[in-house]
Amino acid sequence: VTYALTEKAGDKFLDKSSELFETLRSESSDSRDEASITKAEDRTDTTNQPVAQLQFLKWPLWLLGPSVLLGTGMVPTLWLPISTIFIGPNVVSLLSLIGLDCIFNLGCTLFLLMADYCAKSKNLGQASKSKPPVSYQFWNLVATLTGLAIPLMMLFGSQKGYLQPQLPFIPYAVLLGPYILLLSVQMLTEMLTWHWESPIWLVTPVVYEAYRVLQLMRGLKLGVELSAPAWMMHTIRGLVCWWVLILGVQLMRVAWFAGFTARAQRQQSSASADA
């Protein structure tokens, strides 16, 4: 239906269009657009507030996480005298040493959880997932299984009499039992980070391997007190060299990943500038 303008109607009648239904549609669509814009602004305001609060809470974790790792790993190992927990080659000493490593494992777990929280994206709607390459997973498993197979082969050779003098099981467990246990925990933790595609998959082996070097150095001190055979001392020294080598490879991977991320960001910025 078309209405013609008259002099009595003036300029205020149907000033948007000469068709009645078109005018009504335009007004209703404008009102809906304004309502949707208002709702979107309210939604962004309500979502940005908790995101900003969560980002503000992340800052203390940058100091709290390393402090927890220091207090549970380095302080008991460096300042607690071994003589206060080591009585001799018996089950009590073995459990005491395992207790020290369990304290470190709890602190390491808290540190990794804080690191995972800090690594998440600022936008909670985006998935902060990072899957490690298959080659990285393969070589990590090879390094871990090698470090696990060497002490088990030494134990087998000692029990079968291939290595002389023989080392009883309890002194062997005191020297390398906590090492084997913590290495198994590291394997489980790494597999979980790979399965969950957590961004901390690159940091997890570095934390455990740094403590493992101190753990094996502690085994060297205990080997002197236990008068361990020469083949056992050489095995522990070889494991120290092996894990220092693996730790260096892990740090090279961290440097490579940092360079890869920088190149990807540069390419993305150049592509956006060209667009």
C-alpha positions in Angstrom: 0.0 0.0 0.0 1.5 3.3 -1.1 0.6 6.6 0.6 1.2 9.9 -1.2 2.4 12.8 0.8 0.1 15.8 1.1 0.6 19.3 2.4 -1.4 18.6 5.6 0.7 15.5 6.5 3.9 17.5 6.5 7.4 16.1 6.5 7.0 14.0 9.6 4.7 11.4 8.2 6.6 8.3 7.0 9.8 10.2 6.8 11.8 7.0 6.3 9.9 5.5 3.3 6.8 6.0 1.2 5.7 2.5 1.9 4.0 1.7 5.2 5.2 -2.0 5.5 8.7 -1.2 4.5 8.8 1.5 7.2 7.5 -0.9 9.8 10.0 -3.5 8.8 12.9 -1.1 8.9 11.9 0.2 12.3 11.6 -3.4 13.7 14.9 -4.5 12.2 16.6 -1.4 13.6 15.2 -2.1 17.1 16.4 -5.7 16.9 19.9 -4.7 15.7 20.1 -2.2 18.6 19.0 -4.8 21.1 21.4 -7.4 19.8 24.3 -4.9 19.9 23.4 -3.9 23.5 23.3 -7.6 24.5 26.6 -8.3 22.8 28.2 -5.3 24.6 26.8 -6.5 27.9 28.0 -10.0 27.2 31.5 -8.8 26.4 31.6 -6.7 29.5 30.6 -9.6 31.7 33.0 -11.9 30.1 35.9 -9.5 30.1 35.6 -8.8 33.8 36.3 -12.4 35.0 39.0 -12.8 32.3 40.8 -9.7 33.5 40.5 -11.0 37.1 41.9 -14.4 36.2 44.8 -12.8 34.3 45.5 -10.6 37.4 45.6 -13.8 39.6 48.2 -15.4 37.3 51.0 -12.9 38.2 51.7 -14.2 41.7 52.0 -17.8 40.2 55.2 -16.7 38.3 56.9 -16.4 41.7 54.9 -19.0 43.7 55.5 -21.9 41.3 59.3 -21.7 41.3 59.3 -21.1 45.1 57.3 -24.3 45.6 59.8 -26.2 43.3 62.7 -24.7 45.2 61.3 -25.5 48.7 60.4 -29.1 47.9 63.3 -30.1 45.7 66.5 -28.1 46.5 66.1 -27.2 50.2 65.8 -30.8 51.5 68.5 -32.1 49.2 71.0 -29.4 49.8 70.5 -28.4 53.5 69.1 -31.6 55.1 72.1 -33.7 56.3 72.0 -37.2 54.9 73.2 -38.6 58.2 69.8 -37.5 59.8 67.8 -39.7 57.5 70.3 -42.4 56.5 71.0 -45.0 59.2 72.4 -47.8 57.0 71.5 -50.1 54.2 68.0 -51.0 55.6 64.4 -50.5 54.8 64.0 -47.4 57.0 66.7 -45.6 55.1 65.2 -46.6 51.8 61.8 -45.3 52.9 63.3 -42.0 54.1 65.0 -41.4 50.8 61.8 -42.2 48.9 60.0 -39.8 51.2 62.3 -37.0 50.1 61.7 -37.7 46.5 57.9 -37.9 47.2 58.1 -34.4 48.7 59.8 -33.2 45.5 57.2 -35.0 43.3 54.4 -33.2 45.1 56.1 -29.8 44.6 56.8 -30.7 41.0 53.1 -31.5 40.4 52.0 -28.2 41.9 54.6 -26.4 39.8 53.4 -28.1 36.6 49.7 -27.3 37.4 50.6 -23.6 37.9 52.6 -23.6 34.7 49.7 -25.1 32.8 47.3 -22.5 34.2 49.7 -19.6 33.3 50.1 -21.1 29.8 46.4 -21.0 29.0 45.1 -18.4 26.5 43.8 -15.1 27.8 40.6 -15.8 25.9 38.9 -18.6 27.8 36.9 -19.5 24.8 40.0 -20.5 22.8 41.4 -24.0 23.5 45.0 -23.8 24.7 46.2 -27.2 23.4 49.6 -28.0 22.2 50.4 -31.5 20.8 54.1 -32.5 20.8 55.6 -33.9 17.6 55.7 -37.7 17.2 59.5 -37.6 16.9 59.8 -35.7 20.2 57.7 -38.4 21.9 59.7 -41.2 20.4 63.1 -39.8 21.4 61.9 -39.0 24.9 60.7 -42.5 25.4 64.0 -43.9 24.1 66.0 -41.7 26.5 63.8 -42.6 29.5 63.8 -46.3 28.7 67.5 -46.3 28.3 67.9 -44.6 31.7 65.6 -47.3 33.2 67.2 -50.3 31.5 70.8 -49.6 32.5 70.2 -50.0 36.3 67.9 -53.0 35.8 70.6 -54.7 33.8 73.1 -54.0 36.5 70.8 -55.5 39.1 70.3 -58.6 37.0 74.0 -59.0 36.4 74.7 -58.7 40.1 72.0 -61.2 41.2 73.2 -63.7 38.6 76.8 -63.4 39.6 78.0 -61.8 36.4 79.2 -58.7 38.3 81.6 -59.2 41.1 81.6 -58.5 44.0 77.9 -58.9 44.3 75.7 -56.1 45.8 72.8 -57.2 48.0 69.3 -56.0 47.0 68.8 -53.6 50.0 72.0 -51.5 49.3 71.1 -51.5 45.6 67.6 -50.3 46.4 69.0 -47.6 48.6 71.3 -46.3 45.9 69.0 -46.6 42.8 65.5 -47.4 44.1 64.3 -43.8 44.4 65.9 -43.1 41.0 63.9 -45.9 39.3 60.7 -44.8 41.1 60.9 -41.2 40.2 61.8 -42.1 36.6 58.6 -44.1 36.4 56.6 -41.2 37.7 58.2 -38.9 35.1 57.2 -41.3 32.3 53.6 -41.4 33.6 53.5 -37.5 33.9 54.8 -37.0 30.4 52.3 -39.4 28.9 49.5 -37.6 30.6 50.7 -34.2 29.3 50.8 -35.7 25.8 47.4 -37.1 26.1 45.8 -33.9 27.5 47.8 -31.8 24.9 49.0 -29.5 27.7 51.3 -26.7 26.8 53.8 -27.9 29.5 54.9 -30.9 27.6 58.2 -29.2 26.8 58.9 -28.2 30.5 58.1 -31.5 32.2 61.2 -33.5 31.4 63.5 -30.5 32.2 62.2 -30.2 35.7 62.5 -33.9 36.5 65.9 -34.3 34.8 67.4 -31.4 36.7 66.4 -33.0 40.0 67.6 -36.4 38.8 71.2 -35.2 38.5 71.1 -34.2 42.2 69.4 -37.5 43.0 72.3 -39.4 41.4 74.9 -37.2 43.0 73.3 -38.1 46.4 73.6 -41.8 45.3 77.4 -41.3 44.8 77.7 -40.0 48.3 75.8 -42.9 49.7 77.8 -45.3 47.7 81.0 -44.2 49.4 79.3 -44.7 52.8 78.1 -48.2 51.8 81.4 -49.1 50.3 79.7 -50.0 47.0 81.6 -52.0 44.4 83.4 -50.1 41.7 81.0 -51.3 39.0 78.2 -49.7 40.9 79.9 -46.4 41.3 80.8 -46.4 37.6 77.2 -47.1 36.7 76.0 -44.1 38.8 78.6 -41.9 37.2 77.5 -43.1 33.7 73.9 -42.3 34.6 74.9 -38.8 35.7 76.6 -38.2 32.4 73.7 -39.6 30.5 71.1 -37.4 32.1 73.3 -34.3 31.8 73.4 -35.0 28.1 69.7 -35.5 27.8 69.1 -32.3 29.8 71.2 -30.4 27.4 69.2 -31.8 24.5 66.0 -30.8 26.2 67.3 -27.2 26.6 68.2 -27.2 22.9 64.6 -28.1 22.1 63.4 -25.3 24.3 65.6 -22.9 22.3 64.4 -24.4 19.0 60.7 -24.1 20.1 61.2 -20.4 21.1 62.8 -19.7 17.7 60.0 -21.6 15.9 57.3 -19.6 17.7 59.0 -16.3 16.9 59.2 -17.2 13.2 55.5 -18.3 13.2 54.5 -15.0 14.8 56.6 -13.0 12.3 55.0 -14.8 9.4 51.5 -14.3 10.8 52.1 -10.6 11.3 53.5 -10.2 7.8 50.5 -12.1 6.3 48.0 -9.9 8.2 49.8 -6.8 7.1 49.7 -7.9 3.4 46.0 -8.7 3.8 
